[in-house]
Amino acid sequence: MLRLKSVMDSKGISTKEYAALLGMAEKTLYNKLSGSSEFTISEFQKLKVILPEYNVEYLLTEVPTGR
């Protein structure tokens, strides 16, 4: 899972709310968060606007599993 999901959780933003902000279906966002599909350049740009305090590269890296 991407760090973006952790940030969303810490800010109290649901997947449904965040998907609406990005202009996509909740299932599409879930697929992107799980790595099944990739974010587009325009979605990168929206991430920068919605979460300006975070580096996009940070948000789109995998959370270490600790295994």
N, CA, C and O atoms as a Tripos MOL2 file, in Angstrom:
@<TRIPOS>MOLECULE
protein
  268   267    67     0     0
PROTEIN
NO_CHARGES

@<TRIPOS>ATOM
      1 N           0.8550   -1.1750    0.0000 N.3       1 MET1
      2 CA          0.0000    0.0000    0.0000 C.3       1 MET1
      3 C           0.9030    1.2400    0.0000 C.2       1 MET1
      4 O           1.9730    1.2420    0.6080 O.2       1 MET1
      5 N           0.4600    2.2720   -0.6800 N.am      2 LEU2
      6 CA          1.2410    3.4990   -0.7760 C.3       2 LEU2
      7 C           1.1360    4.3320    0.5010 C.2       2 LEU2
      8 O           0.1620    4.2410    1.2490 O.2       2 LEU2
      9 N           2.1710    5.1480    0.7260 N.am      3 ARG3
     10 CA          2.1650    6.0530    1.8820 C.3       3 ARG3
     11 C           0.9730    7.0170    1.8310 C.2       3 ARG3
     12 O           0.5130    7.4920    2.8690 O.2       3 ARG3
     13 N           0.4890    7.2960    0.6510 N.am      4 LEU4
     14 CA         -0.6660    8.1850    0.5060 C.3       4 LEU4
     15 C          -1.8260    7.7090    1.3700 C.2       4 LEU4
     16 O          -2.5180    8.5300    1.9720 O.2       4 LEU4
     17 N          -2.0490    6.4160    1.4410 N.am      5 LYS5
     18 CA         -3.1390    5.8680    2.2600 C.3       5 LYS5
     19 C          -2.9210    6.1910    3.7280 C.2       5 LYS5
     20 O          -3.8730    6.5290    4.4320 O.2       5 LYS5
     21 N          -1.6900    6.0940    4.2000 N.am      6 SER6
     22 CA         -1.3850    6.4330    5.5950 C.3       6 SER6
     23 C          -1.6470    7.9030    5.8710 C.2       6 SER6
     24 O          -2.1730    8.2620    6.9250 O.2       6 SER6
     25 N          -1.2780    8.7520    4.9170 N.am      7 VAL7
     26 CA         -1.5070   10.1960    5.0670 C.3       7 VAL7
     27 C          -3.0040   10.4760    5.0890 C.2       7 VAL7
     28 O          -3.4770   11.2610    5.9110 O.2       7 VAL7
     29 N          -3.7470    9.8430    4.1960 N.am      8 MET8
     30 CA         -5.2020   10.0180    4.1760 C.3       8 MET8
     31 C          -5.7960    9.6160    5.5160 C.2       8 MET8
     32 O          -6.6290   10.3350    6.0690 O.2       8 MET8
     33 N          -5.3760    8.4790    6.0380 N.am      9 ASP9
     34 CA         -5.8830    8.0010    7.3240 C.3       9 ASP9
     35 C          -5.5620    8.9880    8.4410 C.2       9 ASP9
     36 O          -6.4140    9.2750    9.2810 O.2       9 ASP9
     37 N          -4.3330    9.5070    8.4550 N.am     10 SER10
     38 CA         -3.9350   10.4260    9.5240 C.3      10 SER10
     39 C          -4.6960   11.7470    9.4580 C.2      10 SER10
     40 O          -4.8850   12.4090   10.4780 O.2      10 SER10
     41 N          -5.1300   12.1280    8.2600 N.am     11 LYS11
     42 CA         -5.8950   13.3650    8.0970 C.3      11 LYS11
     43 C          -7.4070   13.1370    8.1970 C.2      11 LYS11
     44 O          -8.1880   14.0860    8.1350 O.2      11 LYS11
     45 N          -7.8090   11.8810    8.3500 N.am     12 GLY12
     46 CA         -9.2330   11.5720    8.4610 C.3      12 GLY12
     47 C          -9.9790   11.6880    7.1420 C.2      12 GLY12
     48 O         -11.1790   11.9600    7.1200 O.2      12 GLY12
     49 N          -9.2550   11.4790    6.0320 N.am     13 ILE13
     50 CA         -9.8700   11.5560    4.7040 C.3      13 ILE13
     51 C         -10.1760   10.1330    4.2470 C.2      13 ILE13
     52 O          -9.2800    9.2920    4.1750 O.2      13 ILE13
     53 N         -11.4380    9.8690    3.9400 N.am     14 SER14
     54 CA        -11.8100    8.5280    3.4750 C.3      14 SER14
     55 C         -11.4050    8.3430    2.0180 C.2      14 SER14
     56 O         -11.1640    9.3110    1.2970 O.2      14 SER14
     57 N         -11.3350    7.0950    1.6030 N.am     15 THR15
     58 CA        -11.0160    6.7940    0.2130 C.3      15 THR15
     59 C         -12.0650    7.4030   -0.7050 C.2      15 THR15
     60 O         -11.7390    7.9210   -1.7730 O.2      15 THR15
     61 N         -13.3150    7.3420   -0.2900 N.am     16 LYS16
     62 CA        -14.4130    7.9020   -1.0860 C.3      16 LYS16
     63 C         -14.2460    9.4130   -1.2400 C.2      16 LYS16
     64 O         -14.3970    9.9410   -2.3420 O.2      16 LYS16
     65 N         -13.9380   10.1110   -0.1510 N.am     17 GLU17
     66 CA        -13.7520   11.5690   -0.2030 C.3      17 GLU17
     67 C         -12.5560   11.9350   -1.0840 C.2      17 GLU17
     68 O         -12.6320   12.8570   -1.8960 O.2      17 GLU17
     69 N         -11.4630   11.2110   -0.9160 N.am     18 TYR18
     70 CA        -10.2590   11.5250   -1.6740 C.3      18 TYR18
     71 C         -10.4490   11.2270   -3.1540 C.2      18 TYR18
     72 O          -9.9630   11.9700   -4.0070 O.2      18 TYR18
     73 N         -11.1490   10.1500   -3.4600 N.am     19 ALA19
     74 CA        -11.4430    9.8170   -4.8600 C.3      19 ALA19
     75 C         -12.2520   10.9400   -5.5010 C.2      19 ALA19
     76 O         -12.0040   11.3070   -6.6500 O.2      19 ALA19
     77 N         -13.2090   11.4820   -4.7700 N.am     20 ALA20
     78 CA        -14.0140   12.5910   -5.2950 C.3      20 ALA20
     79 C         -13.1360   13.8150   -5.5640 C.2      20 ALA20
     80 O         -13.3060   14.4910   -6.5780 O.2      20 ALA20
     81 N         -12.1970   14.0990   -4.6560 N.am     21 LEU21
     82 CA        -11.2900   15.2300   -4.8550 C.3      21 LEU21
     83 C         -10.4140   15.0420   -6.0940 C.2      21 LEU21
     84 O         -10.0820   16.0080   -6.7800 O.2      21 LEU21
     85 N         -10.0430   13.7960   -6.3730 N.am     22 LEU22
     86 CA         -9.2190   13.5020   -7.5440 C.3      22 LEU22
     87 C         -10.0460   13.2990   -8.8140 C.2      22 LEU22
     88 O          -9.4890   13.2030   -9.9070 O.2      22 LEU22
     89 N         -11.3740   13.2350   -8.6720 N.am     23 GLY23
     90 CA        -12.2460   13.0720   -9.8260 C.3      23 GLY23
     91 C         -12.2430   11.6630  -10.3950 C.2      23 GLY23
     92 O         -12.2740   11.4730  -11.6110 O.2      23 GLY23
     93 N         -12.2070   10.6700   -9.4980 N.am     24 MET24
     94 CA        -12.2180    9.2790   -9.9510 C.3      24 MET24
     95 C         -13.1220    8.4560   -9.0480 C.2      24 MET24
     96 O         -13.5260    8.9050   -7.9750 O.2      24 MET24
     97 N         -13.4290    7.2560   -9.4910 N.am     25 ALA25
     98 CA        -14.2360    6.3370   -8.6890 C.3      25 ALA25
     99 C         -13.4120    5.8310   -7.5110 C.2      25 ALA25
    100 O         -12.1850    5.7550   -7.5810 O.2      25 ALA25
    101 N         -14.0970    5.4910   -6.4420 N.am     26 GLU26
    102 CA        -13.4270    4.9680   -5.2470 C.3      26 GLU26
    103 C         -12.6380    3.6970   -5.5730 C.2      26 GLU26
    104 O         -11.5290    3.5190   -5.0700 O.2      26 GLU26
    105 N         -13.1820    2.8260   -6.3910 N.am     27 LYS27
    106 CA        -12.5100    1.5820   -6.7800 C.3      27 LYS27
    107 C         -11.2220    1.8870   -7.5500 C.2      27 LYS27
    108 O         -10.2140    1.2010   -7.3750 O.2      27 LYS27
    109 N         -11.2580    2.9120   -8.3980 N.am     28 THR28
    110 CA        -10.0680    3.3120   -9.1620 C.3      28 THR28
    111 C          -8.9740    3.7670   -8.2160 C.2      28 THR28
    112 O          -7.8130    3.3940   -8.3820 O.2      28 THR28
    113 N          -9.3350    4.5720   -7.2230 N.am     29 LEU29
    114 CA         -8.3420    5.0310   -6.2560 C.3      29 LEU29
    115 C          -7.7960    3.8510   -5.4560 C.2      29 LEU29
    116 O          -6.5930    3.7790   -5.2060 O.2      29 LEU29
    117 N          -8.6510    2.9450   -5.0610 N.am     30 TYR30
    118 CA         -8.1980    1.7680   -4.3310 C.3      30 TYR30
    119 C          -7.1750    0.9880   -5.1600 C.2      30 TYR30
    120 O          -6.1550    0.5440   -4.6340 O.2      30 TYR30
    121 N          -7.4500    0.8230   -6.4530 N.am     31 ASN31
    122 CA         -6.5190    0.1170   -7.3370 C.3      31 ASN31
    123 C          -5.1720    0.8300   -7.4120 C.2      31 ASN31
    124 O          -4.1230    0.1870   -7.4550 O.2      31 ASN31
    125 N          -5.2070    2.1430   -7.4270 N.am     32 LYS32
    126 CA         -3.9680    2.9230   -7.4820 C.3      32 LYS32
    127 C          -3.2120    2.8220   -6.1560 C.2      32 LYS32
    128 O          -1.9860    2.7050   -6.1530 O.2      32 LYS32
    129 N          -3.9160    2.8650   -5.0480 N.am     33 LEU33
    130 CA         -3.2820    2.7630   -3.7380 C.3      33 LEU33
    131 C          -2.6630    1.3880   -3.5210 C.2      33 LEU33
    132 O          -1.6390    1.2630   -2.8500 O.2      33 LEU33
    133 N          -3.2760    0.3670   -4.0830 N.am     34 SER34
    134 CA         -2.7690   -1.0020   -3.8950 C.3      34 SER34
    135 C          -1.7150   -1.3790   -4.9380 C.2      34 SER34
    136 O          -1.1190   -2.4530   -4.8580 O.2      34 SER34
    137 N          -1.4880   -0.5000   -5.9130 N.am     35 GLY35
    138 CA         -0.4750   -0.7590   -6.9230 C.3      35 GLY35
    139 C          -0.9710   -1.5040   -8.1410 C.2      35 GLY35
    140 O          -0.1770   -1.8720   -9.0070 O.2      35 GLY35
    141 N          -2.2760   -1.7340   -8.2260 N.am     36 SER36
    142 CA         -2.8380   -2.4290   -9.3910 C.3      36 SER36
    143 C          -2.8150   -1.5640  -10.6440 C.2      36 SER36
    144 O          -2.7590   -2.0810  -11.7600 O.2      36 SER36
    145 N          -2.8590   -0.2500  -10.4600 N.am     37 SER37
    146 CA         -2.7480    0.6910  -11.5710 C.3      37 SER37
    147 C          -1.9690    1.9050  -11.0930 C.2      37 SER37
    148 O          -1.7710    2.0970   -9.8930 O.2      37 SER37
    149 N          -1.5310    2.7210  -12.0440 N.am     38 GLU38
    150 CA         -0.6700    3.8550  -11.7270 C.3      38 GLU38
    151 C          -1.4270    5.1780  -11.8020 C.2      38 GLU38
    152 O          -2.4450    5.2960  -12.4850 O.2      38 GLU38
    153 N          -0.9060    6.1610  -11.0890 N.am     39 PHE39
    154 CA         -1.4460    7.5070  -11.1520 C.3      39 PHE39
    155 C          -0.9890    8.1760  -12.4490 C.2      39 PHE39
    156 O           0.1190    7.9230  -12.9240 O.2      39 PHE39
    157 N          -1.8390    9.0250  -13.0180 N.am     40 THR40
    158 CA         -1.4860    9.7800  -14.2180 C.3      40 THR40
    159 C          -0.7870   11.0780  -13.8290 C.2      40 THR40
    160 O          -0.7650   11.4500  -12.6560 O.2      40 THR40
    161 N          -0.2260   11.7550  -14.8010 N.am     41 ILE41
    162 CA          0.4430   13.0250  -14.5360 C.3      41 ILE41
    163 C          -0.5440   14.0460  -13.9770 C.2      41 ILE41
    164 O          -0.2090   14.7790  -13.0460 O.2      41 ILE41
    165 N          -1.7380   14.1040  -14.5220 N.am     42 SER42
    166 CA         -2.7270   15.0690  -14.0120 C.3      42 SER42
    167 C          -3.1270   14.7290  -12.5760 C.2      42 SER42
    168 O          -3.4140   15.6270  -11.7840 O.2      42 SER42
    169 N          -3.1460   13.4490  -12.2380 N.am     43 GLU43
    170 CA         -3.4470   13.0550  -10.8530 C.3      43 GLU43
    171 C          -2.2940   13.4310   -9.9300 C.2      43 GLU43
    172 O          -2.5250   13.8140   -8.7830 O.2      43 GLU43
    173 N          -1.0350   13.3280  -10.4200 N.am     44 PHE44
    174 CA          0.1200   13.8030   -9.6450 C.3      44 PHE44
    175 C          -0.0500   15.2800   -9.3110 C.2      44 PHE44
    176 O           0.1830   15.7120   -8.1820 O.2      44 PHE44
    177 N          -0.4610   16.0420  -10.3220 N.am     45 GLN45
    178 CA         -0.6370   17.4920  -10.1340 C.3      45 GLN45
    179 C          -1.7210   17.7830   -9.1030 C.2      45 GLN45
    180 O          -1.5760   18.6960   -8.2910 O.2      45 GLN45
    181 N          -2.7980   17.0180   -9.1290 N.am     46 LYS46
    182 CA         -3.8670   17.1970   -8.1390 C.3      46 LYS46
    183 C          -3.3770   16.8390   -6.7370 C.2      46 LYS46
    184 O          -3.7390   17.4990   -5.7630 O.2      46 LYS46
    185 N          -2.5500   15.7910   -6.6370 N.am     47 LEU47
    186 CA         -1.9870   15.4130   -5.3340 C.3      47 LEU47
    187 C          -1.1960   16.5740   -4.7480 C.2      47 LEU47
    188 O          -1.2930   16.8530   -3.5530 O.2      47 LEU47
    189 N          -0.4130   17.2500   -5.5850 N.am     48 LYS48
    190 CA          0.4000   18.3730   -5.1260 C.3      48 LYS48
    191 C          -0.4590   19.5250   -4.6230 C.2      48 LYS48
    192 O          -0.0730   20.2310   -3.6910 O.2      48 LYS48
    193 N          -1.6190   19.7160   -5.2360 N.am     49 VAL49
    194 CA         -2.5280   20.7940   -4.8160 C.3      49 VAL49
    195 C          -3.2680   20.4200   -3.5370 C.2      49 VAL49
    196 O          -3.4120   21.2480   -2.6370 O.2      49 VAL49
    197 N          -3.7340   19.1860   -3.4520 N.am     50 ILE50
    198 CA         -4.5280   18.7400   -2.3060 C.3      50 ILE50
    199 C          -3.6770   18.5530   -1.0520 C.2      50 ILE50
    200 O          -4.1180   18.8570    0.0560 O.2      50 ILE50
    201 N          -2.4510   18.0500   -1.2340 N.am     51 LEU51
    202 CA         -1.5540   17.8010   -0.1010 C.3      51 LEU51
    203 C          -0.2080   18.5000   -0.3410 C.2      51 LEU51
    204 O           0.8140   17.8320   -0.5000 O.2      51 LEU51
    205 N          -0.2020   19.8420   -0.3680 N.am     52 PRO52
    206 CA          1.0290   20.5710   -0.7130 C.3      52 PRO52
    207 C           2.1700   20.3930    0.2780 C.2      52 PRO52
    208 O           3.3270   20.6350   -0.0660 O.2      52 PRO52
    209 N           1.8660   19.9780    1.4940 N.am     53 GLU53
    210 CA          2.9020   19.8190    2.5070 C.3      53 GLU53
    211 C           3.7160   18.5330    2.3220 C.2      53 GLU53
    212 O           4.6980   18.3120    3.0300 O.2      53 GLU53
    213 N           3.3060   17.6890    1.3700 N.am     54 TYR54
    214 CA          3.9940   16.4150    1.1310 C.3      54 TYR54
    215 C           4.6220   16.3870   -0.2530 C.2      54 TYR54
    216 O           4.0900   16.9570   -1.2050 O.2      54 TYR54
    217 N           5.7550   15.7190   -0.3460 N.am     55 ASN55
    218 CA          6.4100   15.4680   -1.6110 C.3      55 ASN55
    219 C           5.6600   14.3290   -2.2940 C.2      55 ASN55
    220 O           5.3730   13.3100   -1.6650 O.2      55 ASN55
    221 N           5.3430   14.4950   -3.5760 N.am     56 VAL56
    222 CA          4.5790   13.4770   -4.2980 C.3      56 VAL56
    223 C           5.3350   12.1470   -4.3310 C.2      56 VAL56
    224 O           4.7220   11.0850   -4.2180 O.2      56 VAL56
    225 N           6.6510   12.1960   -4.4830 N.am     57 GLU57
    226 CA          7.4260   10.9520   -4.4840 C.3      57 GLU57
    227 C           7.2580   10.1970   -3.1660 C.2      57 GLU57
    228 O           7.1620    8.9700   -3.1510 O.2      57 GLU57
    229 N           7.2230   10.9440   -2.0600 N.am     58 TYR58
    230 CA          7.0060   10.3240   -0.7480 C.3      58 TYR58
    231 C           5.6390    9.6470   -0.6980 C.2      58 TYR58
    232 O           5.5210    8.5010   -0.2660 O.2      58 TYR58
    233 N           4.6080   10.3660   -1.1450 N.am     59 LEU59
    234 CA          3.2460    9.8310   -1.0930 C.3      59 LEU59
    235 C           3.0850    8.5660   -1.9220 C.2      59 LEU59
    236 O           2.2860    7.6930   -1.5840 O.2      59 LEU59
    237 N           3.8440    8.4670   -3.0060 N.am     60 LEU60
    238 CA          3.6600    7.3590   -3.9300 C.3      60 LEU60
    239 C           4.6720    6.2350   -3.7510 C.2      60 LEU60
    240 O           4.8360    5.3970   -4.6370 O.2      60 LEU60
    241 N           5.3520    6.2160   -2.6050 N.am     61 THR61
    242 CA          6.2370    5.0890   -2.3020 C.3      61 THR61
    243 C           5.4820    4.0840   -1.4430 C.2      61 THR61
    244 O           4.5270    4.4220   -0.7430 O.2      61 THR61
    245 N           5.9310    2.8590   -1.5180 N.am     62 GLU62
    246 CA          5.3180    1.7810   -0.7440 C.3      62 GLU62
    247 C           5.6560    1.9300    0.7300 C.2      62 GLU62
    248 O           6.7650    2.3330    1.0820 O.2      62 GLU62
    249 N           4.7050    1.6050    1.5840 N.am     63 VAL63
    250 CA          4.9450    1.5770    3.0290 C.3      63 VAL63
    251 C           5.7210    0.3000    3.3160 C.2      63 VAL63
    252 O           5.3080   -0.7780    2.8890 O.2      63 VAL63
    253 N           6.8480    0.4000    4.0390 N.am     64 PRO64
    254 CA          7.5990   -0.8150    4.3810 C.3      64 PRO64
    255 C           6.7300   -1.7700    5.1900 C.2      64 PRO64
    256 O           6.0150   -1.3520    6.1010 O.2      64 PRO64
    257 N           6.7970   -3.0420    4.8520 N.am     65 THR65
    258 CA          5.9640   -4.0380    5.5360 C.3      65 THR65
    259 C           6.6120   -4.5570    6.8090 C.2      65 THR65
    260 O           5.9160   -5.0980    7.6680 O.2      65 THR65
    261 N           7.9200   -4.4100    6.9560 N.am     66 GLY66
    262 CA          8.5850   -4.8710    8.1540 C.3      66 GLY66
    263 C           8.8750   -6.3530    8.1960 C.2      66 GLY66
    264 O           9.2060   -6.9040    9.2460 O.2      66 GLY66
    265 N           8.7510   -6.9920    7.0510 N.am     67 ARG67
    266 CA          8.9970   -8.4470    6.9780 C.3      67 ARG67
    267 C          10.4300   -8.7300    6.6740 C.2      67 ARG67
    268 O          10.8220   -9.8920    6.5750 O.2      67 ARG67
@<TRIPOS>BOND
     1     1     2 1
     2     2     3 1
     3     3     4 2
     4     3     5 am
     5     5     6 1
     6     6     7 1
     7     7     8 2
     8     7     9 am
     9     9    10 1
    10    10    11 1
    11    11    12 2
    12    11    13 am
    13    13    14 1
    14    14    15 1
    15    15    16 2
    16    15    17 am
    17    17    18 1
    18    18    19 1
    19    19    20 2
    20    19    21 am
    21    21    22 1
    22    22    23 1
    23    23    24 2
    24    23    25 am
    25    25    26 1
    26    26    27 1
    27    27    28 2
    28    27    29 am
    29    29    30 1
    30    30    31 1
    31    31    32 2
    32    31    33 am
    33    33    34 1
    34    34    35 1
    35    35    36 2
    36    35    37 am
    37    37    38 1
    38    38    39 1
    39    39    40 2
    40    39    41 am
    41    41    42 1
    42    42    43 1
    43    43    44 2
    44    43    45 am
    45    45    46 1
    46    46    47 1
    47    47    48 2
    48    47    49 am
    49    49    50 1
    50    50    51 1
    51    51    52 2
    52    51    53 am
    53    53    54 1
    54    54    55 1
    55    55    56 2
    56    55    57 am
    57    57    58 1
    58    58    59 1
    59    59    60 2
    60    59    61 am
    61    61    62 1
    62    62    63 1
    63    63    64 2
    64    63    65 am
    65    65    66 1
    66    66    67 1
    67    67    68 2
    68    67    69 am
    69    69    70 1
    70    70    71 1
    71    71    72 2
    72    71    73 am
    73    73    74 1
    74    74    75 1
    75    75    76 2
    76    75    77 am
    77    77    78 1
    78    78    79 1
    79    79    80 2
    80    79    81 am
    81    81    82 1
    82    82    83 1
    83    83    84 2
    84    83    85 am
    85    85    86 1
    86    86    87 1
    87    87    88 2
    88    87    89 am
    89    89    90 1
    90    90    91 1
    91    91    92 2
    92    91    93 am
    93    93    94 1
    94    94    95 1
    95    95    96 2
    96    95    97 am
    97    97    98 1
    98    98    99 1
    99    99   100 2
   100    99   101 am
   101   101   102 1
   102   102   103 1
   103   103   104 2
   104   103   105 am
   105   105   106 1
   106   106   107 1
   107   107   108 2
   108   107   109 am
   109   109   110 1
   110   110   111 1
   111   111   112 2
   112   111   113 am
   113   113   114 1
   114   114   115 1
   115   115   116 2
   116   115   117 am
   117   117   118 1
   118   118   119 1
   119   119   120 2
   120   119   121 am
   121   121   122 1
   122   122   123 1
   123   123   124 2
   124   123   125 am
   125   125   126 1
   126   126   127 1
   127   127   128 2
   128   127   129 am
   129   129   130 1
   130   130   131 1
   131   131   132 2
   132   131   133 am
   133   133   134 1
   134   134   135 1
   135   135   136 2
   136   135   137 am
   137   137   138 1
   138   138   139 1
   139   139   140 2
   140   139   141 am
   141   141   142 1
   142   142   143 1
   143   143   144 2
   144   143   145 am
   145   145   146 1
   146   146   147 1
   147   147   148 2
   148   147   149 am
   149   149   150 1
   150   150   151 1
   151   151   152 2
   152   151   153 am
   153   153   154 1
   154   154   155 1
   155   155   156 2
   156   155   157 am
   157   157   158 1
   158   158   159 1
   159   159   160 2
   160   159   161 am
   161   161   162 1
   162   162   163 1
   163   163   164 2
   164   163   165 am
   165   165   166 1
   166   166   167 1
   167   167   168 2
   168   167   169 am
   169   169   170 1
   170   170   171 1
   171   171   172 2
   172   171   173 am
   173   173   174 1
   174   174   175 1
   175   175   176 2
   176   175   177 am
   177   177   178 1
   178   178   179 1
   179   179   180 2
   180   179   181 am
   181   181   182 1
   182   182   183 1
   183   183   184 2
   184   183   185 am
   185   185   186 1
   186   186   187 1
   187   187   188 2
   188   187   189 am
   189   189   190 1
   190   190   191 1
   191   191   192 2
   192   191   193 am
   193   193   194 1
   194   194   195 1
   195   195   196 2
   196   195   197 am
   197   197   198 1
   198   198   199 1
   199   199   200 2
   200   199   201 am
   201   201   202 1
   202   202   203 1
   203   203   204 2
   204   203   205 am
   205   205   206 1
   206   206   207 1
   207   207   208 2
   208   207   209 am
   209   209   210 1
   210   210   211 1
   211   211   212 2
   212   211   213 am
   213   213   214 1
   214   214   215 1
   215   215   216 2
   216   215   217 am
   217   217   218 1
   218   218   219 1
   219   219   220 2
   220   219   221 am
   221   221   222 1
   222   222   223 1
   223   223   224 2
   224   223   225 am
   225   225   226 1
   226   226   227 1
   227   227   228 2
   228   227   229 am
   229   229   230 1
   230   230   231 1
   231   231   232 2
   232   231   233 am
   233   233   234 1
   234   234   235 1
   235   235   236 2
   236   235   237 am
   237   237   238 1
   238   238   239 1
   239   239   240 2
   240   239   241 am
   241   241   242 1
   242   242   243 1
   243   243   244 2
   244   243   245 am
   245   245   246 1
   246   246   247 1
   247   247   248 2
   248   247   249 am
   249   249   250 1
   250   250   251 1
   251   251   252 2
   252   251   253 am
   253   253   254 1
   254   254   255 1
   255   255   256 2
   256   255   257 am
   257   257   258 1
   258   258   259 1
   259   259   260 2
   260   259   261 am
   261   261   262 1
   262   262   263 1
   263   263   264 2
   264   263   265 am
   265   265   266 1
   266   266   267 1
   267   267   268 2
@<TRIPOS>SUBSTRUCTURE
     1 MET1         2 RESIDUE 1 A MET
     2 LEU2         6 RESIDUE 1 A LEU
     3 ARG3        10 RESIDUE 1 A ARG
     4 LEU4        14 RESIDUE 1 A LEU
     5 LYS5        18 RESIDUE 1 A LYS
     6 SER6        22 RESIDUE 1 A SER
     7 VAL7        26 RESIDUE 1 A VAL
     8 MET8        30 RESIDUE 1 A MET
     9 ASP9        34 RESIDUE 1 A ASP
    10 SER10       38 RESIDUE 1 A SER
    11 LYS11       42 RESIDUE 1 A LYS
    12 GLY12       46 RESIDUE 1 A GLY
    13 ILE13       50 RESIDUE 1 A ILE
    14 SER14       54 RESIDUE 1 A SER
    15 THR15       58 RESIDUE 1 A THR
    16 LYS16       62 RESIDUE 1 A LYS
    17 GLU17       66 RESIDUE 1 A GLU
    18 TYR18       70 RESIDUE 1 A TYR
    19 ALA19       74 RESIDUE 1 A ALA
    20 ALA20       78 RESIDUE 1 A ALA
    21 LEU21       82 RESIDUE 1 A LEU
    22 LEU22       86 RESIDUE 1 A LEU
    23 GLY23       90 RESIDUE 1 A GLY
    24 MET24       94 RESIDUE 1 A MET
    25 ALA25       98 RESIDUE 1 A ALA
    26 GLU26      102 RESIDUE 1 A GLU
    27 LYS27      106 RESIDUE 1 A LYS
    28 THR28      110 RESIDUE 1 A THR
    29 LEU29      114 RESIDUE 1 A LEU
    30 TYR30      118 RESIDUE 1 A TYR
    31 ASN31      122 RESIDUE 1 A ASN
    32 LYS32      126 RESIDUE 1 A LYS
    33 LEU33      130 RESIDUE 1 A LEU
    34 SER34      134 RESIDUE 1 A SER
    35 GLY35      138 RESIDUE 1 A GLY
    36 SER36      142 RESIDUE 1 A SER
    37 SER37      146 RESIDUE 1 A SER
    38 GLU38      150 RESIDUE 1 A GLU
    39 PHE39      154 RESIDUE 1 A PHE
    40 THR40      158 RESIDUE 1 A THR
    41 ILE41      162 RESIDUE 1 A ILE
    42 SER42      166 RESIDUE 1 A SER
    43 GLU43      170 RESIDUE 1 A GLU
    44 PHE44      174 RESIDUE 1 A PHE
    45 GLN45      178 RESIDUE 1 A GLN
    46 LYS46      182 RESIDUE 1 A LYS
    47 LEU47      186 RESIDUE 1 A LEU
    48 LYS48      190 RESIDUE 1 A LYS
    49 VAL49      194 RESIDUE 1 A VAL
    50 ILE50      198 RESIDUE 1 A ILE
    51 LEU51      202 RESIDUE 1 A LEU
    52 PRO52      206 RESIDUE 1 A PRO
    53 GLU53      210 RESIDUE 1 A GLU
    54 TYR54      214 RESIDUE 1 A TYR
    55 ASN55      218 RESIDUE 1 A ASN
    56 VAL56      222 RESIDUE 1 A VAL
    57 GLU57      226 RESIDUE 1 A GLU
    58 TYR58      230 RESIDUE 1 A TYR
    59 LEU59      234 RESIDUE 1 A LEU
    60 LEU60      238 RESIDUE 1 A LEU
    61 THR61      242 RESIDUE 1 A THR
    62 GLU62      246 RESIDUE 1 A GLU
    63 VAL63      250 RESIDUE 1 A VAL
    64 PRO64      254 RESIDUE 1 A PRO
    65 THR65      258 RESIDUE 1 A THR
    66 GLY66      262 RESIDUE 1 A GLY
    67 ARG67      266 RESIDUE 1 A ARG
